[in-house]
Amino acid sequence: MKAIKNPYANMPGHFCFGCSPENVDGLNMRFFEEGEKVVSLWTPTPRFQGYPGVLHGGIQATLLDEIASWVVYVKLQTAGVTAAMEVRYKRPVLIDRGDLRLEAWVEKLNHRLVSIRTVLFDHLGNTGSEGLFHYRVFPEQEARNRFFYPGAEAFQEEK
């Protein structure tokens, strides 16, 4: 796996709930490239539970949406916004058993609408939830002007 740099991390005022390392209330997700996929390893904590010991479904949907957005940044090299999402919950995801793995990849690209498949795996590698996210993506210049997209090179870890 190849680490993806978060170029927004040092941007003043950046407190994204999903990826900002400065948001103490957030998910603090980190991302990696693995072939055509974007991957995240994430450790749940009790503050994100719904039922005792179980990861809240809304947090699962947020994790899946966030990794989908990083597919747009890194694989499509632009920015976008969530247009629609469908999340299916397969089994309870326990919060006290270790890291979870998320994977996301482009399933279909149709001009400015992209469909991104996402999966959240539990600590044993079982599918806990999965989603299909539809993003409206923007031409790169519009992404730079409206959404602070820093360009594809900004997501590359320095060697």
URRA-V111509 format. One record per backbone hydrogen bond with DSSP energy under -1.0 kcal/mol. CO is the residue of the C=O (numbers start at 1). NH is the residue of the N-H. Records with the same first field share a line. If there is no record, write none. Layout:
BEGIN
CO: NH + NH
END
This chain:
BEGIN
2: 33
6: 9
8: 11
11: 14
16: 20
17: 27
18: 29
22: 24
23: 26
31: 4
32: 39
33: 2
34: 37
37: 34
38: 104
39: 32
40: 102
42: 100
45: 48
46: 49
48: 56
51: 54
53: 95
54: 50
56: 60
57: 61
58: 62
59: 63
60: 64
61: 65
62: 66
63: 67
64: 68
65: 69
66: 70
67: 71
68: 72
69: 73
70: 74
71: 75 + 76
72: 78
79: 138
81: 136
84: 134
86: 132
88: 130
93: 55
100: 42
101: 121
102: 40
103: 119
104: 38
105: 117
108: 115
110: 113
112: 137
113: 110
114: 135
115: 107 + 108
116: 133
117: 105
118: 131
119: 103
120: 128 + 129
121: 101
122: 125
126: 122
128: 90 + 91
129: 120
130: 88
131: 118
132: 86
133: 116
134: 83 + 84
135: 114
136: 81
139: 143
140: 144
141: 145
142: 146
143: 147 + 149
151: 154
152: 155
153: 156
155: 5
END
